[in-house]
Amino acid sequence: MVLGVVLTLAVQRQRAKRSSPSPGSPKFSAGAINTPQLLAWIDDATQGWLILAPDLTIAYINARAERLLSISRNLLVRGLPIQQVLAIPQLDEVITSTRYQQRPLRSEWDQRGEPLEALVLPGSDEWLLVLVQSRQSLEAQQQQQERWVSDVAHELKTPLTALMLVSDRLELAVDDGDAVLVQRLQRELRRLQLMVEDLLELSRLENSLPQASGTYSALSLSDLVEGAWSSIRPLAETRQVELRFDESEPGPLMGDRPRLHRAVLNLLDNALRYSPDGAVVEVVIRPSGGWWMLSIRDHGQGLSESDLGNMFNRFYRGDPSRARSARSGSGLGLAIVQQIAVNHGGRVEARNHPGGGTCVELLLPKSMPIP
């Protein structure tokens, strides 16, 4: 945005001083920065922009400014006096002062409960540039968004539970011809329930600080692997997939046992999903400086560059041809793993193994992180 301001002022000053350029000033070719291009940049900006003509009519306004200032998109305000469009005494005062003092001035006010601020910049020939933005911090906006996700997930739980009860009754009442449809309905409802539960868990993780809940205890990565594999062993046995676990390093550390169990379970389940029938899932724990590295490798087709860059994003789904299991998850499992790792002061990474398949590495600090 600062670059945009500089470009705007540079264009105006270049026009005013074109007849007598200063020595050593940069030479721009004709048409290098044209008005349509400049306005296109302004229109796509994430900050509110208003350009005021010398008579204080609105020469230009972008969509962001319209939204922040609560101006209807259906109202054509270009060419209208700004006092006719906006009744904001603080903004009027700073515009008048900027024209008089010929220096940038700032103003703050509340617009329908949202704290706003404006920076008014003087230009040549009494043109003015007004930058409008919210004073609400990025952290507050993120917290508001996370609260919204949590509230929506909570509201979805009740109707989904009711729908599951109805589907159970339908299964007993319909004939064999409609039983397949009811079973499909139940599968989709279970998937939605899983998604809602994962959304709630991800929201809780994003709103918690390391050790904030005081649930850290001594544990070992080897115990977590054994416990997580025992949970999915029945699924693995149906496809004859075995665990090959190098237990030479137990990997002792401090952490939140339930959530680290969830992280390891999600990684093992992901490896199982993309493993061919009769294959093995290889797990190794090894030290790496001040870290423990838990490496989980499947023997599937490996990952594309797009998958490697996006697999830990919410709801990202990779190439469906890689999956060797018909089971579908919520699309949030690996995002939850990443957030659990971050909350423990660690990280999770993925790469293609030189010998084939995908290798996901969970790195956790050996010592307890300081909150």
Summary of the structure (lengths in Angstrom):
residues: 371
radius of gyration: 29.2
end to end distance: 34.4
largest distance: 90.1
contacts: 1053
relative contact order: 0.08
helix: 46%
strand: 21%
